[in-house]
Amino acid sequence: MIDQLLEITGGVAQAADDKIRRINGITRRSRMLALNATIEANRVGTLGRGFAVVADEVKAISNEISQLTGSLQTDLRGRLDHLSKFGTEMAARIREVQGERLSDLAHNTVEIIDRNLYERSCDVRWWATDAAVVDCAADPQSHDLCAEASRRLGVILDSYTVYLDLWVADATGKVIANGRPDRYPGAIGTDVSGQPWFREAMATASGADFAVVDIERANGLSHSMVATYATAIRDGGDVGAKPIGALGIFFDWQSQAQAVVDGVRLAPEDKARSRCLLLDSRHRVIAASDQRGVLTEVFPLRTASGTIGYYSDLDGNLVAYARTPGYETYAGLGWYGVIIQQQ
C-alpha cells in the first residue's frame, strides 16, 4: 500500500511538472506575441495606440500567470516532496517492523527444533542404560540377548514415533540389534565402524555425553533423511564405565522438520510469498517450506547483524534470520532459521 502511495505521489509530481512546463510555454508565446504587437503599434504611431494598450495588458497577464505557475510549482513540489518523504519513512518503518517480526518467527522456528533435538539427546543417553541394551552389547554373540534388545527397542519405538529406527552396535561397529527388523531387515550385521556417529559415540568421555552428526540420508534406512544421535553403551550401564558398544537413534528428520517449516505462523497472503528454511552451520538447506534445495543448496546468508536480524537481498526480498539459541543443556549445532519474503 505504501509503495502504491509513493508511486502515485511520483506520478502526480511528474504530471504537475509537465502541465506547468506547458503553461510556461504558452506564457512565453504570449509574451512574444505581446512584444511583437507593441513593436508594430509603435511602428504605425497614433493608429496603433489602442493596440499597444491591449499588448501591454496581454504582457501583464502573462507575467501574472508566470508568477502564479512559479509559486504553484514551488508550493506543489514542496508538498509532494514532503508526502514522498513521509511515505518513504513510513515504508522504512513498516519494513523495520516486518523485519523484526520475521526475525522473531525465524528465531521461534529454530528454537522449536532445538527443543525437539534436546529431547533426542536425552533419549539416547537414557536408552543406552536400558538393561536389555547393555546385556546385548556385553554379549554380542548371544542371539537371545540381542533378540531381547531388539524387542525392547521395538517397544520404545511404539511410543516414540519420531524415530525411524534404533541400532545397537558392538564394540567393533557391527550392528547386533535394531527396533524395526521387519522394516529394516538389513540393519543387523551392518558395519558402522567407519560412520561418524559410531566413532564419536565410542569416544565420549562418559555416559553423560552424546554425539550428533549433520543431517544426512541414511543408506540403511531406505535413504531417508535423519538426524542421528548416539552415545556409548557402557559396561554395567555405569556412566563412568568403559564403552562396550554404541547406541544410534535415527530421528525422522524429513517429516518432523517439514512440519516445523510448514507451520511458521504467517498470514495466508504472506505465506504465499515467503520461503521458510532451516540451515545448518554451513548454511546448507536442511529443510524448506517449498521443499527445494534440501541437502543440495547452500543459502547465501548474511549475518552481519549478529545472531538475529534481517536485510534486503539483491532482488529486494526481505531476508530475516536467527541463529540457534540452544535449549537447556543442549547448546545447539549453529543452525539458523530463515524466512525470505518477496516485497
C-alpha positions, 0 to 999 in steps of 0.5 A: 500500500505504501509503495502504491502511495509513493508511486502515485505521489511520483506520478502526480509530481511528474504530471504537475511538472509537465502541465506547468512546463506547458503553461510556461510555454504558452506564457512565453508565446504570449509574451512574444506575441505581446512584444511583437504587437507593441513593436508594430503599434509603435511602428504605425504611431497614433493608429496603433495606440489602442493596440499597444494598450491591449499588448501591454495588458496581454504582457501583464497577464502573462507575467501574472500567470508566470508568477502564479505557475512559479509559486504553484510549482514551488508550493506543489513540489514542496508538498509532494516532496514532503508526502514522498518523504513521509511515505518513504519513512513510513515504508522504512518503518513498516519494513523495520517492523516486518523485519523484526517480526520475521526475525522473531518467527525465524528465531521461534522456528529454530528454537522449536527444533532445538527443543525437539533435538534436546529431547533426542539427546536425552533419549539416547543417553537414557536408552543406552542404560536400558538393561536389555541394551547393555546385556546385548552389547556385553554379549554380542554373540548371544542371539537371545540377548540381542533378540531381547534388545531388539524387542525392547527397542521395538517397544520404545519405538511404539511410543516414540514415533519420531524415530525411524529406527534404533541400532545397537552396535558392538564394540567393533561397529557391527550392528547386533540389534535394531527396533524395526527388523521387519522394516529394516531387515538389513540393519543387523550385521551392518558395519558402522565402524567407519560412520561418524556417529559410531566413532564419536559415540565410542569416544565420549568421555562418559555416559553423560555425553552424546554425539550428533552428526549433520543431517544426512540420508541414511543408506540403511534406512531406505535413504531417508533423511535423519538426524542421528544421535548416539552415545556409548553403551557402557559396561554395567550401564555405569556412566563412568564405565568403559564403552562396550558398544554404541547406541544410534537413534535415527530421528525422522528428520524429513517429516518432523522438520517439514512440519516445523517449516510448514507451520511458521505462523504467517498470514495466508497472503504472506505465506504465499510469498515467503520461503521458510528454511532451516540451515545448518552451520554451513548454511546448507538447506536442511529443510524448506517450506517449498521443499527445494534445495534440501541437502543440495543448496547452500543459502547465501546468508548474511549475518552481519547483524549478529545472531538475529536480524534481517536485510534486503537481498539483491532482488529486494526480498526481505531476508530475516534470520536467527541463529540457534539459541540452544535449549537447556543443556543442549547448546545447539549445532549453529543452525539458523532459521530463515524466512525470505519474503518477496516485497 
